[in-house]
């Protein structure tokens, strides 16, 4: 895949996923803080050992379970199928895809925007549950007509649980920063892309 096309695709998706949150911010929260602060694009106030351990543990668990999911999706086109067989040449494009096109865009929309808005209206616990369900449904819907309903439910449950954990650590351990979940999300997407690049699960 051409790196330039991947960059353009990343910019377009990032703009689309950020547009509505920005409009919402301008009309509802503009006087409270800057947009990037409000959305969570800021350093955690404290990046201690506990937070680091959580990030690493979540990445490991996510990757281990992802292997099982990828095996169950053998022969099914996924978002990372475009990297199939590219080898190390595909790494720059995969990096952009993993951390910008998908991870950053989705973190801004789900943990940066939805979670904060829902938490403000319904409280953190309900807000985190709702954003995690929506995140899981989005990822499961892509495979609804391609695999069995049992596998779809498992994908929804797994991605939803990870979304809940990422929402929890962002808001309760990182002072509203989406950086921890962005790292987790990007690393796991890069892992999935690497699996395709080297045809590890063929």
KOLDO-818814 format. One record per residue: residue number from 1; x, y, z of N, C-alpha, C in turn. Coordinates in Angstrom, 3 decimals. Layout:
N
+-----+----------+----------+----------+----------+----------+----------+----------+----------+----------+
|   k |     n.px |     n.py |     n.pz |    ca.px |    ca.py |    ca.pz |     c.px |     c.py |     c.pz |
+-----+----------+----------+----------+----------+----------+----------+----------+----------+----------+
| NUM |        X |        Y |        Z |        X |        Y |        Z |        X |        Y |        Z |
...
+-----+----------+----------+----------+----------+----------+----------+----------+----------+----------+
! end
This chain:
202
+-----+----------+----------+----------+----------+----------+----------+----------+----------+----------+
|   k |     n.px |     n.py |     n.pz |    ca.px |    ca.py |    ca.pz |     c.px |     c.py |     c.pz |
+-----+----------+----------+----------+----------+----------+----------+----------+----------+----------+
|   1 |    0.842 |   -1.195 |    0.000 |    0.000 |    0.000 |    0.000 |    0.875 |    1.243 |    0.000 |
|   2 |    0.507 |    2.215 |   -0.819 |    1.256 |    3.446 |   -0.925 |    1.165 |    4.251 |    0.372 |
|   3 |    2.324 |    4.690 |    0.874 |    2.368 |    5.429 |    2.140 |    1.605 |    6.746 |    2.027 |
|   4 |    1.732 |    7.418 |    0.894 |    1.046 |    8.698 |    0.701 |   -0.464 |    8.510 |    0.785 |
|   5 |   -0.973 |    7.466 |    0.145 |   -2.415 |    7.187 |    0.211 |   -2.845 |    6.880 |    1.631 |
|   6 |   -2.000 |    6.153 |    2.368 |   -2.329 |    5.830 |    3.753 |   -2.347 |    7.096 |    4.614 |
|   7 |   -1.424 |    8.006 |    4.358 |   -1.395 |    9.271 |    5.094 |   -2.659 |   10.082 |    4.807 |
|   8 |   -3.037 |   10.163 |    3.524 |   -4.240 |   10.906 |    3.143 |   -5.485 |   10.276 |    3.764 |
|   9 |   -5.529 |    8.952 |    3.754 |   -6.651 |    8.238 |    4.359 |   -6.717 |    8.510 |    5.863 |
|  10 |   -5.560 |    8.526 |    6.508 |   -5.501 |    8.784 |    7.951 |   -5.997 |   10.194 |    8.264 |
|  11 |   -5.554 |   11.159 |    7.472 |   -5.968 |   12.554 |    7.691 |   -7.478 |   12.699 |    7.509 |
|  12 |   -8.008 |   12.073 |    6.465 |   -9.448 |   12.155 |    6.190 |  -10.261 |   11.540 |    7.320 |
|  13 |   -9.875 |   10.333 |    7.758 |  -10.643 |    9.681 |    8.822 |  -10.519 |   10.438 |   10.135 |
|  14 |   -9.323 |   10.936 |   10.430 |   -9.122 |   11.702 |   11.658 |   -9.996 |   12.962 |   11.649 |
|  15 |  -10.068 |   13.612 |   10.490 |  -10.893 |   14.811 |   10.367 |  -12.371 |   14.486 |   10.557 |
|  16 |  -12.825 |   13.386 |    9.952 |  -14.223 |   12.987 |   10.062 |  -14.598 |   12.630 |   11.501 |
|  17 |  -13.715 |   11.896 |   12.187 |  -13.997 |   11.466 |   13.551 |  -13.869 |   12.610 |   14.555 |
|  18 |  -13.181 |   13.672 |   14.165 |  -12.977 |   14.803 |   15.069 |  -13.984 |   15.920 |   14.826 |
|  19 |  -14.593 |   15.947 |   13.647 |  -15.466 |   17.057 |   13.265 |  -16.639 |   17.246 |   14.221 |
|  20 |  -17.403 |   16.183 |   14.466 |  -18.574 |   16.325 |   15.334 |  -18.184 |   16.671 |   16.767 |
|  21 |  -17.180 |   15.978 |   17.353 |  -16.741 |   16.392 |   18.691 |  -16.322 |   17.868 |   18.750 |
|  22 |  -15.667 |   18.355 |   17.690 |  -15.230 |   19.754 |   17.691 |  -16.431 |   20.693 |   17.628 |
|  23 |  -17.397 |   20.377 |   16.784 |  -18.609 |   21.208 |   16.696 |  -19.336 |   21.222 |   18.035 |
|  24 |  -19.441 |   20.046 |   18.640 |  -20.093 |   19.933 |   19.948 |  -19.353 |   20.776 |   20.991 |
|  25 |  -18.052 |   20.694 |   20.966 |  -17.225 |   21.476 |   21.901 |  -17.438 |   22.982 |   21.721 |
|  26 |  -17.453 |   23.435 |   20.467 |  -17.601 |   24.867 |   20.182 |  -18.909 |   25.410 |   20.753 |
|  27 |  -19.979 |   24.626 |   20.637 |  -21.283 |   25.112 |   21.085 |  -21.588 |   24.826 |   22.554 |
|  28 |  -20.890 |   23.848 |   23.145 |  -21.235 |   23.460 |   24.513 |  -20.145 |   23.708 |   25.546 |
|  29 |  -18.882 |   23.577 |   25.163 |  -17.814 |   23.587 |   26.168 |  -16.688 |   24.583 |   25.885 |
|  30 |  -16.858 |   25.447 |   24.910 |  -15.756 |   26.286 |   24.462 |  -15.131 |   27.114 |   25.588 |
|  31 |  -15.929 |   27.551 |   26.550 |  -15.414 |   28.410 |   27.605 |  -14.706 |   27.631 |   28.717 |
|  32 |  -14.855 |   26.308 |   28.734 |  -14.308 |   25.522 |   29.848 |  -12.811 |   25.280 |   29.728 |
|  33 |  -12.327 |   24.921 |   28.534 |  -10.903 |   24.635 |   28.332 |  -10.631 |   24.542 |   26.840 |
|  34 |   -9.373 |   24.379 |   26.457 |   -9.050 |   24.193 |   25.050 |   -9.586 |   22.870 |   24.544 |
|  35 |   -9.788 |   22.774 |   23.235 |  -10.364 |   21.562 |   22.651 |   -9.521 |   20.336 |   22.944 |
|  36 |   -8.210 |   20.429 |   22.766 |   -7.355 |   19.266 |   22.978 |   -7.365 |   18.822 |   24.438 |
|  37 |   -7.406 |   19.755 |   25.353 |   -7.512 |   19.423 |   26.776 |   -8.832 |   18.717 |   27.041 |
|  38 |   -9.904 |   19.279 |   26.491 |  -11.240 |   18.727 |   26.732 |  -11.373 |   17.314 |   26.167 |
|  39 |  -10.839 |   17.096 |   24.971 |  -10.977 |   15.802 |   24.309 |  -10.040 |   14.750 |   24.913 |
|  40 |   -9.039 |   15.188 |   25.675 |   -8.123 |   14.252 |   26.318 |   -6.790 |   14.090 |   25.624 |
|  41 |   -6.516 |   14.926 |   24.614 |   -5.211 |   14.859 |   23.950 |   -4.203 |   15.663 |   24.774 |
|  42 |   -3.832 |   15.082 |   25.880 |   -2.915 |   15.713 |   26.821 |   -2.161 |   14.622 |   27.558 |
|  43 |   -1.018 |   14.999 |   28.127 |   -0.255 |   14.026 |   28.915 |   -0.996 |   13.713 |   30.202 |
|  44 |   -0.967 |   12.454 |   30.640 |   -1.539 |   12.151 |   31.957 |   -0.848 |   12.981 |   33.024 |
|  45 |   -1.599 |   13.451 |   34.005 |   -1.000 |   14.272 |   35.057 |    0.055 |   13.494 |   35.829 |
|  46 |   -0.171 |   12.183 |   35.944 |    0.801 |   11.304 |   36.599 |    0.955 |   10.049 |   35.758 |
|  47 |    2.173 |    9.757 |   35.310 |    2.417 |    8.519 |   34.573 |    3.324 |    7.651 |   35.437 |
|  48 |    2.703 |    7.024 |   36.445 |    3.479 |    6.256 |   37.410 |    3.557 |    4.781 |   37.009 |
|  49 |    4.167 |    3.998 |   37.871 |    4.381 |    2.579 |   37.584 |    3.059 |    1.830 |   37.433 |
|  50 |    2.061 |    2.191 |   38.252 |    0.769 |    1.512 |   38.174 |    0.121 |    1.703 |   36.813 |
|  51 |    0.152 |    2.931 |   36.318 |   -0.428 |    3.223 |   35.009 |    0.336 |    2.498 |   33.906 |
|  52 |    1.654 |    2.503 |   33.986 |    2.481 |    1.819 |   32.992 |    2.197 |    0.323 |   32.994 |
|  53 |    2.100 |   -0.273 |   34.179 |    1.810 |   -1.701 |   34.285 |    0.456 |   -2.031 |   33.674 |
|  54 |   -0.526 |   -1.174 |   33.914 |   -1.850 |   -1.413 |   33.351 |   -1.807 |   -1.374 |   31.833 |
|  55 |   -1.109 |   -0.386 |   31.286 |   -1.004 |   -0.250 |   29.829 |   -0.351 |   -1.491 |   29.231 |
|  56 |    0.761 |   -1.926 |   29.807 |    1.479 |   -3.096 |   29.295 |    0.625 |   -4.355 |   29.420 |
|  57 |   -0.021 |   -4.540 |   30.578 |   -0.856 |   -5.725 |   30.801 |   -2.024 |   -5.757 |   29.813 |
|  58 |   -2.646 |   -4.609 |   29.588 |   -3.772 |   -4.549 |   28.653 |   -3.327 |   -4.889 |   27.243 |
|  59 |   -2.168 |   -4.392 |   26.845 |   -1.639 |   -4.704 |   25.511 |   -1.412 |   -6.207 |   25.375 |
|  60 |   -0.796 |   -6.819 |   26.384 |   -0.511 |   -8.255 |   26.344 |   -1.801 |   -9.067 |   26.255 |
|  61 |   -2.784 |   -8.747 |   27.111 |   -4.057 |   -9.474 |   27.106 |   -4.762 |   -9.288 |   25.766 |
|  62 |   -4.778 |   -8.060 |   25.281 |   -5.418 |   -7.741 |   24.007 |   -4.780 |   -8.558 |   22.881 |
|  63 |   -3.468 |   -8.637 |   22.855 |   -2.763 |   -9.361 |   21.804 |   -3.043 |  -10.859 |   21.881 |
|  64 |   -3.004 |  -11.418 |   23.089 |   -3.248 |  -12.853 |   23.267 |   -4.641 |  -13.238 |   22.777 |
|  65 |   -5.639 |  -12.463 |   23.197 |   -7.008 |  -12.766 |   22.771 |   -7.173 |  -12.496 |   21.277 |
|  66 |   -6.489 |  -11.471 |   20.776 |   -6.565 |  -11.150 |   19.343 |   -6.098 |  -12.311 |   18.476 |
|  67 |   -5.109 |  -13.051 |   18.952 |   -4.613 |  -14.208 |   18.198 |   -5.745 |  -15.201 |   17.980 |
|  68 |   -6.506 |  -15.468 |   19.047 |   -7.648 |  -16.367 |   18.929 |   -8.697 |  -15.845 |   17.965 |
|  69 |   -8.971 |  -14.550 |   18.043 |   -9.955 |  -13.948 |   17.149 |   -9.480 |  -14.006 |   15.697 |
|  70 |   -8.196 |  -13.708 |   15.481 |   -7.657 |  -13.737 |   14.120 |   -7.718 |  -15.149 |   13.535 |
|  71 |   -7.475 |  -16.163 |   14.369 |   -7.595 |  -17.542 |   13.897 |   -9.039 |  -17.844 |   13.487 |
|  72 |   -9.980 |  -17.325 |   14.274 |  -11.392 |  -17.581 |   13.967 |  -11.847 |  -16.837 |   12.715 |
|  73 |  -11.063 |  -15.819 |   12.305 |  -11.415 |  -15.023 |   11.125 |  -10.582 |  -15.397 |    9.895 |
|  74 |   -9.889 |  -16.527 |    9.966 |   -9.086 |  -16.974 |    8.816 |   -9.972 |  -17.067 |    7.578 |
|  75 |   -9.499 |  -16.450 |    6.482 |  -10.263 |  -16.487 |    5.239 |  -11.280 |  -15.375 |    5.109 |
|  76 |  -11.434 |  -14.562 |    6.163 |  -12.385 |  -13.444 |    6.137 |  -11.604 |  -12.141 |    5.986 |
|  77 |  -12.068 |  -11.292 |    5.089 |  -11.412 |   -9.991 |    4.916 |  -11.623 |   -9.134 |    6.161 |
|  78 |  -10.531 |   -8.590 |    6.678 |  -10.594 |   -7.691 |    7.828 |   -9.942 |   -6.360 |    7.441 |
|  79 |   -9.918 |   -5.438 |    8.387 |   -9.332 |   -4.120 |    8.113 |   -7.847 |   -4.209 |    7.781 |
|  80 |   -7.181 |   -5.265 |    8.282 |   -5.736 |   -5.393 |    8.043 |   -5.401 |   -6.298 |    6.862 |
|  81 |   -6.409 |   -6.809 |    6.177 |   -6.164 |   -7.695 |    5.034 |   -5.379 |   -6.999 |    3.925 |
|  82 |   -5.506 |   -5.672 |    3.845 |   -4.789 |   -4.921 |    2.803 |   -3.279 |   -5.000 |    2.955 |
|  83 |   -2.808 |   -5.448 |    4.129 |   -1.367 |   -5.563 |    4.359 |   -0.848 |   -6.982 |    4.099 |
|  84 |   -1.724 |   -7.879 |    3.695 |   -1.357 |   -9.286 |    3.534 |   -0.161 |   -9.470 |    2.595 |
|  85 |    0.867 |  -10.160 |    3.104 |    2.027 |  -10.517 |    2.304 |    2.988 |   -9.387 |    1.988 |
|  86 |    2.782 |   -8.214 |    2.550 |    3.650 |   -7.077 |    2.211 |    5.015 |   -7.144 |    2.893 |
|  87 |    5.113 |   -7.903 |    3.988 |    6.374 |   -7.972 |    4.704 |    6.761 |   -6.629 |    5.304 |
|  88 |    8.053 |   -6.452 |    5.547 |    8.549 |   -5.255 |    6.222 |    8.290 |   -3.987 |    5.411 |
|  89 |    8.119 |   -4.113 |    4.111 |    7.835 |   -2.955 |    3.245 |    6.536 |   -2.268 |    3.669 |
|  90 |    5.619 |   -3.044 |    4.201 |    4.328 |   -2.492 |    4.601 |    4.324 |   -1.836 |    5.970 |
|  91 |    5.471 |   -1.872 |    6.668 |    5.502 |   -1.367 |    8.044 |    5.137 |    0.116 |    8.165 |
|  92 |    5.680 |    1.023 |    7.338 |    5.310 |    2.439 |    7.471 |    3.799 |    2.674 |    7.327 |
|  93 |    3.195 |    2.023 |    6.333 |    1.745 |    2.161 |    6.136 |    0.973 |    1.567 |    7.301 |
|  94 |    1.445 |    0.421 |    7.789 |    0.781 |   -0.234 |    8.922 |    0.861 |    0.629 |   10.176 |
|  95 |    1.978 |    1.296 |   10.364 |    2.166 |    2.177 |   11.519 |    1.169 |    3.340 |   11.477 |
|  96 |    1.023 |    3.940 |   10.312 |    0.078 |    5.046 |   10.152 |   -1.350 |    4.550 |   10.376 |
|  97 |   -1.656 |    3.398 |    9.768 |   -2.993 |    2.805 |    9.935 |   -3.292 |    2.525 |   11.404 |
|  98 |   -2.336 |    1.901 |   12.087 |   -2.561 |    1.453 |   13.461 |   -2.738 |    2.603 |   14.440 |
|  99 |   -1.871 |    3.612 |   14.338 |   -1.872 |    4.657 |   15.355 |   -2.692 |    5.899 |   15.001 |
| 100 |   -2.901 |    6.159 |   13.711 |   -3.627 |    7.372 |   13.329 |   -5.000 |    7.060 |   12.744 |
| 101 |   -5.017 |    6.290 |   11.650 |   -6.271 |    6.019 |   10.950 |   -7.307 |    5.393 |   11.879 |
| 102 |   -6.890 |    4.421 |   12.660 |   -7.855 |    3.730 |   13.529 |   -7.746 |    4.180 |   14.987 |
| 103 |   -6.608 |    3.967 |   15.614 |   -6.498 |    4.184 |   17.056 |   -6.815 |    5.619 |   17.481 |
| 104 |   -6.147 |    6.596 |   16.905 |   -6.370 |    7.981 |   17.324 |   -7.792 |    8.432 |   17.007 |
| 105 |   -8.259 |    8.111 |   15.800 |   -9.616 |    8.501 |   15.403 |  -10.656 |    7.925 |   16.355 |
| 106 |  -10.547 |    6.640 |   16.655 |  -11.535 |    5.984 |   17.503 |  -11.417 |    6.413 |   18.957 |
| 107 |  -10.205 |    6.678 |   19.417 |  -10.049 |    7.135 |   20.802 |  -10.646 |    8.530 |   20.992 |
| 108 |  -10.454 |    9.396 |   20.006 |  -11.050 |   10.728 |   20.086 |  -12.570 |   10.620 |   20.142 |
| 109 |  -13.147 |    9.784 |   19.289 |  -14.599 |    9.671 |   19.221 |  -15.192 |    8.969 |   20.445 |
| 110 |  -14.618 |    7.818 |   20.832 |  -15.232 |    7.015 |   21.893 |  -14.797 |    7.428 |   23.297 |
| 111 |  -13.498 |    7.427 |   23.573 |  -13.031 |    7.776 |   24.916 |  -12.870 |    9.275 |   25.116 |
| 112 |  -12.583 |   10.011 |   24.035 |  -12.422 |   11.444 |   24.179 |  -13.739 |   12.189 |   24.190 |
| 113 |  -14.650 |   11.806 |   23.300 |  -15.915 |   12.532 |   23.156 |  -17.090 |   11.834 |   23.843 |
| 114 |  -17.443 |   10.639 |   23.376 |  -18.632 |    9.968 |   23.900 |  -18.560 |    9.735 |   25.408 |
| 115 |  -17.447 |    9.197 |   25.876 |  -17.334 |    8.883 |   27.300 |  -17.474 |   10.139 |   28.147 |
| 116 |  -16.825 |   11.220 |   27.743 |  -16.878 |   12.443 |   28.539 |  -18.284 |   13.044 |   28.540 |
| 117 |  -18.940 |   13.043 |   27.387 |  -20.296 |   13.586 |   27.312 |  -21.291 |   12.724 |   28.091 |
| 118 |  -21.203 |   11.418 |   27.911 |  -22.114 |   10.510 |   28.609 |  -21.883 |   10.538 |   30.120 |
| 119 |  -20.618 |   10.638 |   30.517 |  -20.306 |   10.700 |   31.951 |  -20.861 |   11.967 |   32.568 |
| 120 |  -20.791 |   13.075 |   31.811 |  -21.325 |   14.330 |   32.320 |  -22.825 |   14.280 |   32.524 |
| 121 |  -23.517 |   13.494 |   31.711 |  -24.976 |   13.421 |   31.795 |  -25.473 |   12.307 |   32.705 |
| 122 |  -24.805 |   11.141 |   32.656 |  -25.313 |    9.968 |   33.382 |  -24.370 |    9.461 |   34.471 |
| 123 |  -23.216 |   10.078 |   34.626 |  -22.223 |    9.586 |   35.579 |  -21.221 |    8.681 |   34.886 |
| 124 |  -20.032 |    8.525 |   35.488 |  -18.960 |    7.778 |   34.825 |  -19.325 |    6.322 |   34.575 |
| 125 |  -19.876 |    5.629 |   35.572 |  -20.130 |    4.196 |   35.415 |  -21.036 |    3.906 |   34.221 |
| 126 |  -22.152 |    4.623 |   34.133 |  -23.071 |    4.400 |   33.016 |  -22.448 |    4.865 |   31.707 |
| 127 |  -21.763 |    6.001 |   31.729 |  -21.129 |    6.507 |   30.526 |  -20.099 |    5.539 |   29.972 |
| 128 |  -19.318 |    4.927 |   30.855 |  -18.287 |    3.990 |   30.416 |  -18.901 |    2.705 |   29.861 |
| 129 |  -19.982 |    2.261 |   30.460 |  -20.666 |    1.066 |   29.962 |  -21.230 |    1.314 |   28.567 |
| 130 |  -21.882 |    2.471 |   28.391 |  -22.506 |    2.771 |   27.098 |  -21.461 |    2.915 |   25.995 |
| 131 |  -20.365 |    3.650 |   26.273 |  -19.356 |    3.811 |   25.223 |  -18.698 |    2.486 |   24.876 |
| 132 |  -18.532 |    1.612 |   25.862 |  -17.900 |    0.318 |   25.585 |  -18.821 |   -0.591 |   24.773 |
| 133 |  -20.135 |   -0.523 |   25.040 |  -21.099 |   -1.308 |   24.260 |  -21.115 |   -0.827 |   22.806 |
| 134 |  -21.148 |    0.489 |   22.628 |  -21.150 |    1.050 |   21.276 |  -19.872 |    0.682 |   20.518 |
| 135 |  -18.737 |    0.717 |   21.226 |  -17.463 |    0.352 |   20.619 |  -17.468 |   -1.112 |   20.199 |
| 136 |  -17.972 |   -1.978 |   21.067 |  -18.053 |   -3.403 |   20.747 |  -18.980 |   -3.673 |   19.578 |
| 137 |  -20.146 |   -3.007 |   19.567 |  -21.107 |   -3.195 |   18.484 |  -20.533 |   -2.745 |   17.142 |
| 138 |  -19.793 |   -1.639 |   17.147 |  -19.177 |   -1.157 |   15.911 |  -18.243 |   -2.207 |   15.325 |
| 139 |  -17.422 |   -2.832 |   16.181 |  -16.463 |   -3.815 |   15.699 |  -17.133 |   -5.144 |   15.327 |
| 140 |  -18.210 |   -5.488 |   16.021 |  -18.920 |   -6.719 |   15.690 |  -19.742 |   -6.596 |   14.419 |
| 141 |  -20.294 |   -5.403 |   14.187 |  -21.163 |   -5.183 |   13.024 |  -20.435 |   -5.430 |   11.705 |
| 142 |  -19.126 |   -5.195 |   11.692 |  -18.349 |   -5.379 |   10.462 |  -18.333 |   -6.827 |    9.999 |
| 143 |  -18.585 |   -7.762 |   10.934 |  -18.489 |   -9.190 |   10.594 |  -19.839 |   -9.901 |   10.645 |
| 144 |  -20.906 |   -9.136 |   10.834 |  -22.218 |   -9.741 |   11.074 |  -22.648 |  -10.697 |    9.964 |
| 145 |  -22.380 |  -10.335 |    8.721 |  -22.817 |  -11.179 |    7.603 |  -21.726 |  -12.129 |    7.120 |
| 146 |  -20.577 |  -12.141 |    7.816 |  -19.436 |  -12.917 |    7.337 |  -19.126 |  -14.148 |    8.192 |
| 147 |  -19.473 |  -14.081 |    9.477 |  -19.159 |  -15.187 |   10.390 |  -20.391 |  -15.529 |   11.229 |
| 148 |  -20.277 |  -16.585 |   12.019 |  -21.416 |  -17.010 |   12.831 |  -21.752 |  -15.982 |   13.903 |
| 149 |  -22.997 |  -15.996 |   14.347 |  -23.451 |  -15.041 |   15.355 |  -22.699 |  -15.224 |   16.666 |
| 150 |  -22.292 |  -16.459 |   16.959 |  -21.536 |  -16.716 |   18.190 |  -20.206 |  -15.972 |   18.154 |
| 151 |  -19.519 |  -16.050 |   17.022 |  -18.234 |  -15.349 |   16.883 |  -18.426 |  -13.834 |   16.927 |
| 152 |  -19.504 |  -13.359 |   16.327 |  -19.788 |  -11.919 |   16.360 |  -19.989 |  -11.466 |   17.801 |
| 153 |  -20.755 |  -12.229 |   18.563 |  -21.010 |  -11.886 |   19.964 |  -19.710 |  -11.872 |   20.759 |
| 154 |  -18.829 |  -12.837 |   20.496 |  -17.537 |  -12.888 |   21.187 |  -16.685 |  -11.659 |   20.859 |
| 155 |  -16.697 |  -11.243 |   19.590 |  -15.939 |  -10.047 |   19.199 |  -16.504 |   -8.816 |   19.887 |
| 156 |  -17.837 |   -8.703 |   19.924 |  -18.473 |   -7.567 |   20.594 |  -18.114 |   -7.547 |   22.072 |
| 157 |  -18.187 |   -8.722 |   22.710 |  -17.901 |   -8.802 |   24.143 |  -16.441 |   -8.467 |   24.435 |
| 158 |  -15.533 |   -8.992 |   23.628 |  -14.104 |   -8.768 |   23.862 |  -13.731 |   -7.308 |   23.641 |
| 159 |  -14.121 |   -6.753 |   22.493 |  -13.768 |   -5.361 |   22.212 |  -14.476 |   -4.407 |   23.169 |
| 160 |  -15.692 |   -4.765 |   23.570 |  -16.414 |   -3.944 |   24.537 |  -15.734 |   -3.937 |   25.898 |
| 161 |  -15.246 |   -5.106 |   26.328 |  -14.552 |   -5.192 |   27.616 |  -13.264 |   -4.377 |   27.596 |
| 162 |  -12.516 |   -4.479 |   26.507 |  -11.293 |   -3.695 |   26.385 |  -11.620 |   -2.203 |   26.400 |
| 163 |  -12.705 |   -1.811 |   25.705 |  -13.116 |   -0.403 |   25.681 |  -13.459 |    0.083 |   27.084 |
| 164 |  -14.110 |   -0.768 |   27.864 |  -14.455 |   -0.391 |   29.248 |  -13.178 |   -0.172 |   30.060 |
| 165 |  -12.231 |   -1.087 |   29.921 |  -10.967 |   -0.974 |   30.665 |  -10.209 |    0.293 |   30.262 |
| 166 |  -10.190 |    0.585 |   28.960 |   -9.475 |    1.767 |   28.501 |  -10.158 |    3.043 |   28.994 |
| 167 |  -11.491 |    3.036 |   28.998 |  -12.209 |    4.193 |   29.523 |  -11.932 |    4.391 |   31.000 |
| 168 |  -11.862 |    3.288 |   31.738 |  -11.608 |    3.368 |   33.176 |  -10.229 |    3.944 |   33.467 |
| 169 |   -9.224 |    3.422 |   32.788 |   -7.856 |    3.883 |   33.088 |   -7.666 |    5.334 |   32.642 |
| 170 |   -8.271 |    5.720 |   31.523 |   -8.154 |    7.108 |   31.076 |   -8.704 |    8.085 |   32.110 |
| 171 |   -9.915 |    7.807 |   32.560 |  -10.609 |    8.754 |   33.432 |  -10.190 |    8.643 |   34.896 |
| 172 |   -9.906 |    7.445 |   35.359 |   -9.630 |    7.247 |   36.782 |   -8.145 |    7.213 |   37.124 |
| 173 |   -7.302 |    6.909 |   36.158 |   -5.866 |    6.804 |   36.443 |   -5.026 |    7.830 |   35.680 |
| 174 |   -5.591 |    8.424 |   34.618 |   -4.788 |    9.321 |   33.773 |   -5.402 |   10.720 |   33.666 |
| 175 |   -6.312 |   11.045 |   34.576 |   -6.893 |   12.385 |   34.643 |   -7.547 |   12.819 |   33.328 |
| 176 |   -8.250 |   11.880 |   32.683 |   -8.986 |   12.198 |   31.470 |   -8.178 |   12.158 |   30.196 |
| 177 |   -6.898 |   11.821 |   30.280 |   -6.063 |   11.729 |   29.082 |   -6.415 |   10.474 |   28.291 |
| 178 |   -6.460 |   10.590 |   26.963 |   -6.697 |    9.402 |   26.128 |   -5.380 |    8.780 |   25.666 |
| 179 |   -4.264 |    9.290 |   26.165 |   -2.963 |    8.751 |   25.758 |   -2.797 |    7.264 |   26.099 |
| 180 |   -3.167 |    6.818 |   27.319 |   -2.995 |    5.379 |   27.613 |   -3.769 |    4.486 |   26.651 |
| 181 |   -5.034 |    4.835 |   26.385 |   -5.835 |    3.989 |   25.493 |   -5.351 |    4.104 |   24.049 |
| 182 |   -4.818 |    5.256 |   23.668 |   -4.259 |    5.414 |   22.320 |   -3.061 |    4.485 |   22.135 |
| 183 |   -2.203 |    4.394 |   23.145 |   -1.042 |    3.498 |   23.072 |   -1.497 |    2.043 |   22.956 |
| 184 |   -2.431 |    1.641 |   23.830 |   -2.938 |    0.263 |   23.812 |   -3.567 |   -0.056 |   22.463 |
| 185 |   -4.433 |    0.820 |   22.016 |   -5.165 |    0.622 |   20.761 |   -4.207 |    0.548 |   19.569 |
| 186 |   -3.258 |    1.473 |   19.518 |   -2.306 |    1.497 |   18.417 |   -1.423 |    0.267 |   18.371 |
| 187 |   -0.922 |   -0.160 |   19.531 |   -0.040 |   -1.331 |   19.584 |   -0.764 |   -2.610 |   19.155 |
| 188 |   -2.002 |   -2.759 |   19.582 |   -2.732 |   -3.978 |   19.227 |   -3.127 |   -3.970 |   17.746 |
| 189 |   -3.460 |   -2.799 |   17.217 |   -3.746 |   -2.724 |   15.783 |   -2.493 |   -2.997 |   14.957 |
| 190 |   -1.361 |   -2.504 |   15.428 |   -0.092 |   -2.771 |   14.739 |    0.229 |   -4.262 |   14.765 |
| 191 |   -0.074 |   -4.916 |   15.861 |    0.131 |   -6.364 |   15.959 |   -0.715 |   -7.095 |   14.909 |
| 192 |   -1.995 |   -6.725 |   14.807 |   -2.878 |   -7.363 |   13.821 |   -2.385 |   -7.126 |   12.400 |
| 193 |   -1.906 |   -5.901 |   12.130 |   -1.377 |   -5.592 |   10.802 |   -0.123 |   -6.409 |   10.510 |
| 194 |    0.725 |   -6.593 |   11.519 |    1.957 |   -7.369 |   11.360 |    1.651 |   -8.831 |   11.048 |
| 195 |    0.622 |   -9.365 |   11.699 |    0.186 |  -10.732 |   11.417 |   -0.145 |  -10.886 |    9.929 |
| 196 |   -0.837 |   -9.886 |    9.378 |   -1.182 |   -9.922 |    7.954 |    0.043 |   -9.700 |    7.082 |
| 197 |    0.907 |   -8.759 |    7.460 |    2.092 |   -8.434 |    6.659 |    2.957 |   -9.665 |    6.402 |
| 198 |    3.095 |  -10.489 |    7.432 |    3.974 |  -11.650 |    7.312 |    3.200 |  -12.961 |    7.169 |
| 199 |    1.887 |  -12.861 |    6.953 |    1.045 |  -14.046 |    6.743 |    1.264 |  -15.086 |    7.832 |
| 200 |    1.325 |  -14.626 |    9.078 |    1.598 |  -15.535 |   10.205 |    0.426 |  -16.472 |   10.444 |
| 201 |   -0.786 |  -15.950 |   10.280 |   -1.973 |  -16.801 |   10.372 |   -2.541 |  -16.893 |    8.971 |
| 202 |   -2.163 |  -17.942 |    8.253 |   -2.566 |  -18.065 |    6.836 |   -3.746 |  -19.009 |    6.679 |
+-----+----------+----------+----------+----------+----------+----------+----------+----------+----------+
! end
